[in-house]
């Protein structure tokens, strides 16, 4: 039981660093510029759509930076840096 | 888009709500900001009316600005009071009775409360009257007994011999040889630096205290935050109002400060590798202009052993660190070994710096994502990973969990500060990243075997006697 608890905790902790990346990918897909351009004839791109895309980009690149940071910390822990 | 709209609305409302909640007016003398309000009162920055007239945003800004100086001031007063209530030597007796001002007692009252101010006031009144009496006549056994809680035996002996010593000096000036007990040892008291004790208003100390009001209606102006941190030395007694001499926070001994070539001459300690092999111990001593640096821990220990007591003003242990342990190359330092190594050698208020990762506990919650990731990595690397390693090695689960739960967040800096009373011990709450250690960069700079870290990107924490103090 303790093993399971520790394993779940470890998975969640690892997942935390991937969560912003996943959220960023979802938002970027949701507010894809191609979609906006395609529907531009019908309806112009709204401010909310721009905000959604911006949030997606921030989360996506922040997530990548976070994962890189974790890798740096791991290398540091291993004494490579 | 429609599906996301409620989410945006909810987030906006939540943000607006929390903002509004944070900006509620803070009542004067609010207990959650006790130190800040004491600081306001002491520095006469605000009165209750003036505070009430401020808009909540202004109050918030003022509280934020006062937070750090208020905590520093509080710690300084505590240190001052602690030194003032210790048993005095003859020198301390002379200094305190000559230099303590009403403002100092007011400051103790404001920051530490009525009872402590009363104790301090009582001590001053008693010692003043004893000094006055000792100059006129020999102190009786009863007088000496009354002074016992406040003065060291040698100070009481000096006081008792003061009259005889002063008579001896008078006789000598009239041509007779000096005689009488303690003529040498009472010199310190005989050269009493202040005015006649009777003119110091000794009796008024207690009265001053009793009639004093520091509730906030009348701003207390004692010291006005000019206290020099760490002035808890009896020799520098009663200097709550002395000008401040402060070192900047986060001042790390940089590479630029030309580490002395005591044992590792700069330039000859380079290795040809791409990656860093930097570690070392740097010792700053009072009186010496250049620090001494060591690569080998054993050499540093031997050098420290030869140093006079109270001479080390700063010592930096640089290398890889972990919860509860600082490595300096192959030489490991923990709280116990650091305590033994430096016992008695640190100057009052001297700084022990562990320049290694995770050498302090993670501390409280944070909004900084980098600090958050560092905490997350620490938990994974120092709890989850070793837990499963132990489990694969056959250790029972409850034993493994207990072991690593206890150690993953160990606080080397705090534990060491408990072993080195009076010294400030600093460590890092996070992984400390040193740009000069990056592969390639280290080869370009040529500091593969640097003994001091230079800039460290990390969250620093400092402790004195087990309590957190501002970073130094």
Interface residues (C-beta under 8 A of the other chain):
Chain A: X1 X2 X3 X6 X9 X10 X13 X14 X16 X17 X30 X46 X48 X49 X51 X52 X62 X66 X69 X70 X72 X73 X74 X76 X77 X79 X80 X81
Chain B: X1 X4 X5 X8 X275 X276 X320 X357 X369 X370 X373 X374 X376 X377 X379 X380 X381 X383 X384 X387 X388 X391 X397 X398 X401 X431 X433 X437 X438 X439
